[in-house]
Each structure stands twice: as structure tokens, then as C-alpha cells.
Amino acid sequence: MISITSSDVIKRPSFVTNPSDITFIEDAKKHIIKSVVLPYSLYEKIKEQLEDELYLSQNREALSTPSREEFEMVEEAYLEDHE
């Protein structure tokens, strides 16, 4: 994994157009990650999981109470595993 700034992208666009690794693009002033670029081969492997998570997070309010509680427990455990 590499971390670059938006000015690095301007200098070397291949960081975005042909990524060889997961690339984090951060705000140069605030040093906060703003974007993530994945190699397409990795995206193909995790595409369905990403779409599922995005759907659930966008529709959290529409879930029934038991489903929402289960989702929040799973999400909390996932976040703890990836910190």
C-alpha cells in the first residue's frame, strides 16, 4: 500500500491510471485520506462484497430493527478487525 498526495497524481498519473498496489490519496494540507485506488484485479475479487456493504450502509434506515441491530454488530466487529 502506498500513500500519495494529489500533487503526486499530477506528477505521475500512472498512480491512478495503472495502479500496481492499493493507493491512498490524501489531502496535502490536512493529511487526511480522501480517495483509494485499487488495481482492477483486486477490485474484481472484492466487487460483490463492496456492493453489498454499500447497499446496506445506504439502506440502513430501511432495514427492520432486528436486521439493523445485526448489521450494526457485524459492522462494528468488522471495523475492530481492520483498525
Rosetta blueprint (number, residue, H / E / L):
1 M L
2 I E
3 S E
4 I E
5 T E
6 S H
7 S H
8 D H
9 V H
10 I H
11 K H
12 R L
13 P L
14 S H
15 F H
16 V H
17 T H
18 N L
19 P L
20 S L
21 D L
22 I L
23 T E
24 F E
25 I E
26 E E
27 D L
28 A L
29 K L
30 K L
31 H L
32 I L
33 I E
34 K E
35 S E
36 V E
37 V E
38 L L
39 P L
40 Y H
41 S H
42 L H
43 Y H
44 E H
45 K H
46 I H
47 K H
48 E H
49 Q H
50 L H
51 E H
52 D H
53 E H
54 L H
55 Y H
56 L H
57 S H
58 Q H
59 N L
60 R H
61 E H
62 A H
63 L L
64 S L
65 T H
66 P H
67 S H
68 R H
69 E H
70 E H
71 F H
72 E H
73 M H
74 V H
75 E H
76 E H
77 A H
78 Y H
79 L H
80 E H
81 D H
82 H L
83 E L
